């Protein structure tokens, strides 16, 4: 599956991951639904996951948004709060989280729920360590997240990453 970035400039990829009858599925999310996190949450509710759906959006090889939706419950993690200065989806994530907008001299830092996937085997501490590795690109971090959650191969295939 090839990922198209035609609809919203800067989006590297947008995927939904969910378990159906215990088996992980990964599908592309239409980029027209990525203008804010509320639209992304609405799109994720359409997937038939056993325990909801995960949203994975990477933008401009710079930052990512992770979302977990189960019914009305929405959990969110923004990898870099300073992205809100330039990107609408990051701005809407900051608003959704009830945080102040970053100042010009603020340093890169994650915002939101580091324990978003703790019950799936990726602790808040491990997520924090991963986000602190500034040498990794978002697709590399997200590949690691997907691998730890159990759908690494599907993720890598969807975004065009190849195993070395």
C-alpha positions as CSV (number, residue, x, y, z in Angstrom):
1,X,0.0,0.0,0.0
2,X,1.5,3.4,-0.9
3,X,0.7,6.4,1.2
4,X,-0.4,9.6,-0.6
5,X,0.4,13.0,0.8
6,X,-1.7,15.0,-1.7
7,X,-4.6,16.0,0.5
8,X,-2.8,17.8,3.4
9,X,0.6,19.3,2.8
10,X,3.3,18.0,5.1
11,X,1.6,14.7,6.2
12,X,4.1,11.9,5.8
13,X,1.5,9.2,6.6
14,X,-1.7,8.7,8.6
15,X,-2.7,5.2,9.7
16,X,-5.3,3.5,11.9
17,X,-4.3,0.4,13.7
18,X,-6.8,-1.8,15.5
19,X,-7.3,-5.4,16.5
20,X,-10.2,-7.4,15.0
21,X,-10.8,-10.8,16.5
22,X,-7.3,-10.4,18.2
23,X,-5.4,-9.8,14.9
24,X,-3.9,-6.4,14.2
25,X,-5.0,-4.5,11.1
26,X,-3.5,-1.3,9.7
27,X,-5.2,1.0,7.3
28,X,-4.6,4.4,5.8
29,X,-6.7,7.3,7.1
30,X,-7.8,9.8,4.5
31,X,-5.7,12.9,4.9
32,X,-8.7,15.1,4.4
33,X,-9.7,14.0,8.0
34,X,-6.4,15.4,9.5
35,X,-7.1,19.1,9.8
36,X,-7.6,18.6,13.6
37,X,-7.7,16.0,16.3
38,X,-11.5,16.0,16.6
39,X,-11.8,14.9,13.0
40,X,-9.2,12.3,13.5
41,X,-11.0,10.9,16.5
42,X,-14.3,10.8,14.5
43,X,-12.5,8.9,11.7
44,X,-10.9,6.4,14.2
45,X,-14.3,5.6,15.7
46,X,-15.3,4.1,12.3
47,X,-12.8,1.3,12.6
48,X,-14.2,-2.0,14.1
49,X,-11.4,-2.6,16.6
50,X,-12.0,-4.9,19.6
51,X,-10.9,-2.2,22.0
52,X,-11.0,0.9,19.9
53,X,-8.5,2.2,17.4
54,X,-5.1,3.8,17.4
55,X,-4.3,6.8,15.1
56,X,-0.7,7.4,14.0
57,X,0.0,10.6,12.1
58,X,3.6,11.7,11.1
59,X,4.1,15.2,9.7
60,X,7.0,16.7,7.8
61,X,9.5,14.2,9.1
62,X,9.4,16.4,12.2
63,X,6.7,15.2,14.7
64,X,3.9,12.8,15.2
65,X,0.5,12.6,16.8
66,X,-0.7,9.3,18.5
67,X,-4.3,8.9,19.4
68,X,-6.3,6.2,21.0
69,X,-10.0,6.2,20.7
70,X,-12.5,3.8,22.4
71,X,-16.0,5.2,22.2
72,X,-16.1,8.6,23.8
73,X,-12.6,8.1,25.4
74,X,-9.9,9.9,23.5
75,X,-6.2,9.7,24.6
76,X,-3.6,11.8,22.8
77,X,0.2,12.2,22.6
78,X,2.0,14.9,20.6
79,X,5.7,14.2,20.2
80,X,6.7,17.8,20.1
81,X,4.6,20.6,21.6
82,X,6.6,23.3,19.6
83,X,5.0,21.9,16.4
84,X,1.9,23.8,17.3
85,X,3.6,27.0,16.1
86,X,3.5,25.7,12.5
87,X,1.0,22.9,12.1
88,X,-2.8,22.9,12.6
89,X,-3.0,19.3,13.7
90,X,-0.4,20.0,16.4
91,X,-2.3,23.2,17.4
92,X,-5.5,21.3,17.8
93,X,-3.7,18.6,19.9
94,X,-2.4,21.3,22.2
95,X,-6.0,22.8,22.5
96,X,-7.5,19.4,23.1
97,X,-5.0,18.7,25.9
98,X,-5.8,22.1,27.4
99,X,-2.2,23.3,27.3
100,X,-0.9,26.8,26.6
101,X,0.6,27.4,23.2
102,X,4.4,27.1,23.2
103,X,6.5,30.2,23.4
104,X,9.1,30.9,20.7
105,X,12.0,29.9,23.0
106,X,10.3,26.7,24.3
107,X,12.3,23.5,23.8
108,X,11.0,20.4,22.0
109,X,9.0,18.3,24.4
110,X,6.2,15.8,24.2
111,X,2.7,16.7,25.4
112,X,-0.2,14.5,26.4
113,X,-0.4,10.9,27.6
114,X,3.0,9.1,27.7
115,X,1.1,6.0,29.0
116,X,-1.2,5.9,26.1
117,X,-0.2,2.3,25.3
118,X,0.9,1.1,28.7
119,X,-1.7,-1.6,28.8
120,X,-0.5,-2.8,25.4
121,X,3.1,-3.3,26.6
122,X,4.7,0.1,26.1
123,X,5.1,1.9,29.4
124,X,5.1,5.7,29.9
125,X,8.8,5.5,30.8
126,X,9.7,3.6,27.7
127,X,7.7,6.0,25.6
128,X,9.5,8.9,27.2
129,X,12.9,7.3,26.5
130,X,12.0,6.8,22.9
131,X,10.8,10.5,22.5
132,X,14.1,11.7,24.1
133,X,16.1,10.1,21.2
134,X,16.4,13.2,18.9
135,X,18.5,11.2,16.4
136,X,15.4,9.2,15.3
137,X,13.0,10.4,12.7
138,X,9.2,10.0,13.5
139,X,8.8,7.1,11.2
140,X,11.7,5.3,13.0
141,X,10.2,6.0,16.4
142,X,6.7,5.0,15.3
143,X,8.1,1.8,13.8
144,X,9.6,1.0,17.2
145,X,6.2,1.7,18.8
146,X,4.3,-0.4,16.3
147,X,6.8,-3.3,16.8
148,X,6.4,-3.2,20.6
149,X,2.6,-3.2,20.2
150,X,2.7,-6.2,17.9
151,X,2.0,-4.7,14.4
152,X,5.5,-3.6,13.4
153,X,5.6,-5.5,10.1
154,X,2.2,-4.2,9.0
155,X,3.3,-0.6,10.0
156,X,6.6,-0.9,8.1
157,X,4.9,-2.2,5.0
158,X,2.3,0.5,5.1
159,X,4.8,3.4,5.3
160,X,7.4,1.8,3.1
161,X,10.1,1.1,5.6
162,X,12.3,-1.9,4.8
163,X,14.1,-4.1,7.3
164,X,17.8,-4.0,7.2
